[in-house]
Amino acid sequence: MKTNIYNDEKIIEHLYNYGYSKFLTMKELASVKGKLNKNEYHVYYPYPDASKVLLYKKEEPKLSLLKIEGTNNLRHQDIMGTIFKEGLKEDSFGDIVKYNNNFYIFVLPHLKDDIKYHMLNIRNETVKIMEEDLSIKDNFKQEYLTKEYVVSSLRIDNIVSTITNESRNSVLDKFKNKEIILNYEESLKPTRVLREGDIFSIRRFGKYKFNQILKSTKKGGYIIEILMYK
C-alpha cells in the first residue's frame, strides 16, 4: 500500500511540475484519479485502444512515435525485452503497436534519440528505428491472435501453465522471479483467479488478454478465449 501511495505522489508531482505525467497504466490512472479533482487534469490517449495514457493539465503532452523495421519474425515480447534490457522504465514509453507489418512505439521526446541509436539489435536481429509522423496513429488498432484453451480452473497459474505448456513447478518459478505481470502488477499470488478483461504478460512468451469464458466442460473445467497481442 505504501508503495502505491509513494508512486501516486511521484506521478502527481510530475504533473504539477511539468504540466503532464509520464506514461501510466490503467491501474495507475485509476489510483491517481482518486487523489485529484476532476478539474485538475485531462487524460491523453495516444490512440483509441491505448492501454497506457498520460495526464496533463492544459496542453496535450508532446510525444514521439518511433517505427521499428525488422523482419516478419519480430515479436512484441522481443521488443519489450530489449527495452527493459536497455534500462528504460515502464513509465518512459507507451504502447507497442503492430501496424502494416511494422512495430511502432510511443515514447517521451527526450528518449527518442537514445532508443534510435542504442536499440540497433532486437533478438540478435539488426533493426532500423526512425521517427514517424504522429498522424499515422489515427490508423492504429491493437491486433490480436485469438486462441482457445481448455483449463481445469481460472487460476492464473493454471492458465499460464496451459499457455506455456510448462509444469506447475516451472510456472511457480516464474511467479517467484516476477516474470508474470497481471494488470501491470508484478507481485501477485499464483492462486489469483482471472476475470474477463484481465491483461497479463509472461516473460518470453508475450502479452495476453483473458477475453471470455466460452463454456464450461463436463468435468468442471472451462473453455476460454485468450487474445494474444501481436
N, C-alpha and C positions, 0 to 999 in steps of 0.2 A: 504493500500500500504506500509506504514512504517513497519508494522508487517512482511510482506513478505520480505522486504529488510533486516530487522534485522535477520530473520530466515536464509536467504541465507548467510549472513555474518557468522553466527554461524556454518553453515554447512561447508563453505569454510575454516574457522579457524580450525575446527576439522580435515579436510582433510589434511591441511598443517602440523598440529602438530603431528598427529598420522599416517599419510600415508593412511588413509581410513576414510570414513564418517560413520555416524550411518545409520540406515535404512531410505530410502527416498521413499515417494510416487511418482507416476509418475508426479504429478503436481509439486512437489518439484524438481524432477530431471530436468524437462523442464526449470524451473526458474533458477536453479543454473548453468545449462549448458550454459545459455546465458551470464554468467558472468565469464566463464573460457575459456581459449584457448584449442583447441582440443587436443594439445599435453601435457596438464597438468593433464589429468585424464583418467581412464578407467571405464567402468560400469560393475559391477559384478551382474549377475543374479543368485540367488541361485538355481533356476531351470527354465526351458524354459517359463513356464506360470506365472512366479512370477509377482506380482503386486507391490512389494516393493523390491528395489535394494539398492546397496551401490556403492559409488565411491571409487576408490583407485588410488594411484599414481604409484607404482611399483609392489609391491607384493599383490596378492589377499588377501582380509581380511579373517581371520580365524573365522569360525562360529561354533556354537554348534547346534546340532539338537536333540530336545527332543521329545520323544514319550510319548503320554498321553493315558494310558489304562484305560478304564472305560466300562460302559455298552453301548449297541447299542442305548440307548436313548440320549446319549451325543450329543450336537449340537454345531455348530460353534459359535453361539452367546453366548452360555453358557460359553465357554472358554474365549471369548473376554471380557465378563462381569467380570469374575473372575480376569483376568489380570489387568484390569483397577481398580478393587476394591483393588488389592494389591499395587496399586500406580505406576505400570510400565507405562512409557511414550510410545507414539506411535513409536518413533524412536529407541526404545531399542529391538524391536522384529520384525521379518519379517512375512511372510505369515503363516497362519494356514492351513495345508493341510490334507485332509482325504485320507487315503490310506489303503486298506485291512482292513476296519472297525476300524482303529485306527487313531487318530489325531497326527499330527507332527507340531512342531513349531520351526522356526529358531530364534535363539537368539544370542546376543553377549556373548562371553565366560564368561566374568566376572559376568554375571547374572544367569548362568545356575544353580548354587547351590542354590541361593535364590529361584528360581522357583521350583526346585526339592523338597526343604524342607518346603516351605511355601504354595504352591498350592496343598494341600492334599485333598481338597474338592472342587468340582465344582457342583453347583446347588444341594447342600445337598447330594452329592454322593461322596464316597471315591474313589479317583483315584490313579493310580500308574504312576509316571513320572520317566523316565530313559533316559540316553543319548544313542543315536543311532549313528551308523557309518554313516558318511555323504554320503557314496557311494549309499545309498538307495534312495537318492534324484533323481537319474537318472531315477527312475521309476515313479516319481511324475507327475501327470497331474490333473489339477483342475477339480473336478467333480461338476456337477450342476443338479438341478431338473428343468425341462423345464415346464413352466406354461403359459397359455394363459389367457388374461383378456380382457374384453370389457370395454373401458373407453370413457367418453364423450369428454375428451381433453387430451393433452400430458403434462399438467402442473404437476409438481411433487406432489403438494398437492392432486390433484385428483387421481393420481396413487397410492400414499401412502394410501389414504382413501380406494381405491378399494382393495388393498392387505390386509390391516389390518381389513377391514370391520368395520371401525370406522367412527364416524360423522366428519363433517368438523371442528367443534369446537375442538374436541379431537385431530385432526391432527394438527391444528394450535397451540395447546398447545405443541405438540411435537417439532415444529419448535422453539417456544419461549424457550423451555428447552434444545435446541440444541441436540435433540435426533435423528435428521435426518442429515446424512452426505452425501454429493454429491461430488464425485471425491475428497474425503478426505478433503472437506471444510465444516466446521460446519455452518458458517454464510452465509445463503442463503435465498432468498425470496421464499415463498410458490408458487409464480406465475412463477417460473423458468420453462421453457419448456425443457423437457428431449429430448436428441438426442440419436440415436443408438450408443451403446458403452459406455454410461454413467454408472458409478458404484455408487450405493448408499446403505447406511445402515440405518436400522430402529432399534433403540434400542429395545431389547427384541423380535424382530421379525426376524432379520437376515440381511444378505448381499445379494444384488441383482445386476444384470446387465441388463440394458434395451437392449435387443438383436436386435429386429427389429419390424417394423410395418408390420403385416401380410396383412391387408387390411382395407379399410375404410368401415364404415357401412352406411346404407341408411339414418340414422338420423344425419350424420355428425360426428360420433364418429370414434373410431378405435378399431380394434382387434390387440393387441400387444403380443409379446412373451417376457417373462421375465425369465431370468436364475437365480435361487436361489442357492447360494453357499451351498454345503453340509458341 
